[in-house]
Amino acid sequence: MSDDASAAPRGPDGAPHDRLAALAHDWAAAMVSNDPARIAGFMAEDWVIVSESGISTREQFLAYVESGELTHSAFRLVGEPRIRVYGDSAVLTARVTNTAHYRGERFDADEWTTDVFVRRDDRWLCVLSHITGAART
């Protein structure tokens, strides 16, 4: 897969699709930067993430990054994301592989993620991320 988001195929929704595809790749790069402000730039104030451990808020997630308890050394989309735009809302689903360290312990993950975006003031911001482990075949 190319890290160049401009190489993503143009979707049925045209410009919004292309912008969201680029955002997915940019957000992955922000995660590896481990910069809470850069990561927060992709999230709405009311963003939450749902995982096997439950629901975490934007504040909780960014606090882990800020403290250094959570870091990412790799974060990559596998293939191109599936994107559907519904007016000022969009759903982006992608397979992601990442390497993270949480409280000093390394985790390698292969996950499916679904992100819900809303357009606010001409910007796409994520309001919800849901992750689930990919089946091992």
Residue frames as qw, qx, qy, qz and C-alpha x, y, z in Angstrom:
[[0.000, 0.888, 0.460, 0.000, 0.00, 0.00, 0.00],
 [0.377, 0.488, -0.027, 0.787, 1.24, 3.45, -0.80],
 [0.301, -0.502, -0.479, 0.654, 1.57, 5.94, 2.03],
 [0.003, 0.057, -0.222, -0.973, 0.67, 8.63, -0.50],
 [0.335, 0.457, 0.674, -0.473, -3.02, 9.32, 0.14],
 [0.389, 0.563, -0.184, -0.705, -3.31, 11.02, -3.24],
 [0.175, 0.229, -0.891, -0.351, -2.81, 7.58, -4.80],
 [0.347, 0.242, 0.812, -0.401, -6.11, 6.42, -3.26],
 [0.098, 0.361, 0.751, 0.545, -8.77, 5.66, -5.84],
 [0.254, -0.085, 0.038, -0.963, -11.39, 8.34, -6.22],
 [0.148, 0.266, 0.907, -0.291, -14.59, 7.24, -4.57],
 [0.064, 0.594, 0.717, 0.359, -18.21, 7.67, -5.57],
 [0.208, -0.877, -0.367, 0.230, -18.49, 10.74, -3.35],
 [0.446, 0.770, -0.002, 0.456, -15.69, 12.64, -5.11],
 [0.180, 0.655, -0.367, 0.635, -13.89, 15.31, -3.12],
 [0.622, -0.576, 0.291, -0.442, -15.26, 14.36, 0.35],
 [0.998, -0.041, -0.002, 0.047, -14.18, 10.76, -0.23],
 [0.676, 0.481, -0.248, 0.501, -10.70, 11.84, -1.29],
 [0.115, -0.703, 0.340, -0.613, -10.35, 14.21, 1.67],
 [0.809, -0.441, 0.224, -0.317, -11.40, 11.50, 4.13],
 [0.956, 0.156, -0.108, 0.223, -9.00, 8.99, 2.58],
 [0.409, 0.594, -0.325, 0.611, -6.19, 11.51, 3.02],
 [0.448, -0.651, 0.276, -0.547, -7.32, 12.19, 6.61],
 [0.971, -0.229, 0.006, -0.075, -7.09, 8.48, 7.43],
 [0.811, 0.274, -0.188, 0.481, -3.46, 8.39, 6.31],
 [0.098, 0.663, -0.258, 0.696, -2.65, 11.70, 8.01],
 [0.684, -0.582, 0.151, -0.414, -4.19, 10.50, 11.29],
 [0.976, -0.058, -0.099, 0.187, -2.09, 7.33, 11.12],
 [0.550, 0.453, -0.243, 0.658, 1.02, 9.51, 10.78],
 [0.275, -0.684, 0.198, -0.645, -0.13, 11.64, 13.72],
 [0.898, -0.413, -0.022, -0.150, -0.48, 8.53, 15.88],
 [0.873, 0.093, -0.149, 0.456, 3.15, 7.59, 15.22],
 [0.208, 0.658, -0.192, 0.698, 4.22, 11.16, 16.07],
 [0.528, -0.413, -0.636, 0.382, 2.91, 10.57, 19.61],
 [0.071, 0.089, -0.106, 0.988, 2.03, 14.26, 19.69],
 [0.083, 0.500, 0.789, -0.348, -1.25, 14.70, 21.59],
 [0.216, 0.606, 0.079, -0.761, -2.03, 18.06, 19.97],
 [0.218, 0.305, -0.687, -0.622, -1.49, 16.67, 16.48],
 [0.073, -0.213, -0.973, -0.050, -3.64, 13.61, 17.24],
 [0.113, 0.539, 0.595, -0.586, -6.36, 15.78, 18.80],
 [0.168, 0.397, -0.269, -0.862, -6.61, 17.77, 15.57],
 [0.278, -0.025, -0.826, -0.490, -8.50, 14.86, 14.00],
 [0.224, -0.381, -0.871, 0.215, -10.96, 14.44, 16.89],
 [0.293, -0.683, -0.262, -0.615, -14.13, 16.28, 17.78],
 [0.192, -0.486, 0.525, -0.672, -14.34, 17.41, 21.41],
 [0.771, -0.173, 0.337, -0.513, -16.87, 14.64, 22.11],
 [0.630, 0.375, -0.664, -0.146, -14.84, 11.85, 20.43],
 [0.725, -0.387, 0.517, -0.242, -14.83, 8.42, 22.06],
 [0.397, 0.377, -0.812, -0.201, -13.17, 5.13, 21.22],
 [0.878, -0.178, 0.211, -0.390, -14.85, 1.78, 21.78],
 [0.378, 0.457, -0.805, -0.004, -12.64, -1.27, 22.24],
 [0.675, -0.176, -0.716, 0.000, -12.67, -4.58, 24.07],
 [0.342, -0.151, -0.604, 0.704, -12.07, -2.69, 27.31],
 [0.002, 0.746, 0.578, -0.332, -15.09, -0.38, 26.86],
 [0.263, 0.875, 0.231, 0.334, -15.49, 3.30, 26.06],
 [0.532, -0.360, -0.097, 0.760, -12.67, 5.82, 26.51],
 [0.164, 0.942, 0.225, -0.189, -13.04, 9.56, 26.06],
 [0.525, 0.748, -0.101, 0.395, -10.86, 11.90, 24.06],
 [0.244, -0.844, 0.350, -0.326, -9.46, 13.31, 27.30],
 [0.846, -0.368, 0.384, -0.013, -8.54, 9.86, 28.63],
 [0.876, 0.354, 0.162, 0.285, -6.90, 8.77, 25.38],
 [0.365, 0.807, -0.155, 0.438, -4.89, 11.97, 24.96],
 [0.483, -0.773, 0.348, -0.219, -3.82, 11.88, 28.63],
 [0.927, -0.144, 0.305, 0.165, -2.27, 8.44, 28.03],
 [0.693, 0.561, 0.067, 0.449, -0.38, 9.82, 25.03],
 [0.023, -0.904, 0.177, -0.389, 0.66, 12.98, 26.90],
 [0.665, -0.646, 0.356, -0.114, 2.02, 10.97, 29.84],
 [0.235, 0.566, -0.778, -0.137, 3.96, 8.61, 27.58],
 [0.597, -0.089, 0.739, -0.298, 2.02, 5.61, 28.90],
 [0.741, 0.461, 0.488, -0.008, 0.73, 5.02, 25.35],
 [0.022, 0.653, -0.464, -0.597, 3.00, 5.36, 22.34],
 [0.864, 0.421, 0.268, -0.065, 2.86, 4.07, 18.79],
 [0.334, -0.526, 0.567, 0.539, 5.94, 3.18, 16.75],
 [0.014, 0.023, 0.786, 0.618, 3.93, 1.96, 13.74],
 [0.421, 0.486, 0.543, -0.540, 0.39, 2.62, 12.52],
 [0.039, 0.240, -0.664, -0.707, -0.54, 1.63, 8.97],
 [0.731, 0.313, 0.187, -0.577, -3.70, 1.21, 6.95],
 [0.397, -0.082, 0.868, 0.285, -3.79, -2.11, 5.11],
 [0.220, 0.492, 0.725, 0.430, -5.29, -1.40, 1.71],
 [0.074, -0.280, -0.100, -0.952, -7.56, 1.53, 1.09],
 [0.206, 0.192, 0.690, -0.667, -10.37, 2.39, 3.50],
 [0.010, -0.544, -0.770, -0.333, -14.04, 1.86, 2.70],
 [0.018, -0.209, -0.236, 0.949, -15.62, 5.32, 2.86],
 [0.005, -0.621, -0.719, -0.313, -19.29, 6.25, 2.69],
 [0.047, -0.023, -0.161, 0.986, -20.38, 9.88, 2.86],
 [0.100, -0.649, -0.751, -0.073, -23.88, 10.80, 4.04],
 [0.054, -0.941, -0.193, -0.272, -24.16, 14.57, 3.69],
 [0.029, -0.818, 0.404, -0.409, -22.21, 16.04, 6.60],
 [0.729, -0.432, 0.509, -0.149, -21.46, 12.62, 8.10],
 [0.635, 0.493, -0.578, -0.142, -19.17, 9.84, 6.91],
 [0.876, -0.353, 0.321, -0.076, -18.21, 6.33, 7.92],
 [0.404, 0.677, -0.615, -0.024, -14.68, 5.10, 7.26],
 [0.922, -0.275, 0.260, -0.085, -13.80, 1.45, 7.77],
 [0.487, 0.687, -0.537, 0.054, -10.26, 0.12, 7.40],
 [0.932, -0.229, -0.167, 0.224, -7.91, -2.59, 8.51],
 [0.012, 0.895, -0.355, 0.272, -5.04, -1.19, 10.54],
 [0.861, -0.113, -0.337, 0.363, -1.86, -2.75, 11.84],
 [0.059, -0.876, 0.233, -0.418, 0.00, -1.01, 14.61],
 [0.688, -0.057, -0.532, 0.490, 2.70, -1.43, 17.18],
 [0.297, -0.805, 0.018, -0.513, 2.04, 0.29, 20.47],
 [0.430, 0.046, -0.703, 0.564, 3.57, 0.39, 23.91],
 [0.493, -0.679, -0.190, -0.509, 1.24, 0.72, 26.87],
 [0.612, -0.723, 0.267, -0.177, 2.88, 1.23, 30.24],
 [0.181, -0.651, 0.726, 0.126, 6.10, -0.20, 28.83],
 [0.614, 0.055, 0.787, 0.024, 4.56, -3.36, 27.38],
 [0.129, 0.278, -0.592, -0.745, 4.65, -3.83, 23.61],
 [0.607, 0.386, 0.624, -0.306, 1.47, -4.69, 21.71],
 [0.017, 0.154, -0.672, -0.724, 1.26, -5.58, 18.04],
 [0.482, 0.411, 0.580, -0.512, -2.28, -5.25, 16.76],
 [0.021, -0.096, -0.730, -0.677, -4.12, -6.17, 13.59],
 [0.183, 0.446, 0.635, -0.603, -7.51, -4.49, 13.86],
 [0.096, 0.583, 0.595, 0.545, -10.57, -3.40, 11.97],
 [0.105, -0.358, -0.351, 0.859, -11.51, 0.16, 12.76],
 [0.092, 0.699, 0.590, 0.394, -14.65, 2.10, 12.00],
 [0.204, -0.253, -0.207, 0.923, -14.51, 5.86, 12.35],
 [0.121, 0.796, 0.583, 0.107, -17.53, 8.15, 12.20],
 [0.310, -0.061, 0.041, 0.948, -16.77, 11.66, 10.97],
 [0.137, 0.850, 0.490, -0.136, -18.89, 14.80, 10.92],
 [0.404, 0.422, 0.149, 0.798, -18.24, 17.93, 8.89],
 [0.287, -0.841, -0.342, 0.306, -18.07, 20.98, 11.13],
 [0.022, -0.906, 0.151, 0.395, -17.07, 24.40, 9.80],
 [0.656, 0.676, -0.308, -0.133, -15.78, 22.79, 6.58],
 [0.043, 0.529, -0.833, 0.154, -13.56, 20.33, 8.52],
 [0.839, -0.130, -0.484, -0.212, -14.04, 16.60, 8.96],
 [0.184, -0.514, 0.675, -0.496, -13.66, 15.57, 12.60],
 [0.503, -0.080, -0.860, -0.044, -13.96, 12.10, 14.04],
 [0.533, -0.463, 0.170, -0.688, -16.66, 11.66, 16.71],
 [0.866, -0.253, 0.359, -0.240, -16.37, 7.90, 17.24],
 [0.371, 0.494, -0.777, -0.118, -13.78, 5.20, 16.67],
 [0.892, -0.201, 0.273, -0.298, -14.57, 1.54, 17.14],
 [0.264, 0.563, -0.777, -0.100, -11.85, -1.12, 16.99],
 [0.927, -0.135, 0.261, -0.235, -12.03, -4.88, 16.92],
 [0.394, -0.472, 0.736, 0.283, -9.30, -7.44, 16.47],
 [0.614, 0.417, -0.473, -0.474, -8.95, -8.94, 12.99],
 [0.962, -0.097, 0.210, -0.147, -9.54, -12.68, 12.80],
 [0.163, -0.593, 0.749, 0.247, -6.36, -14.68, 12.44],
 [0.893, 0.314, 0.001, -0.323, -6.60, -17.03, 9.51]]
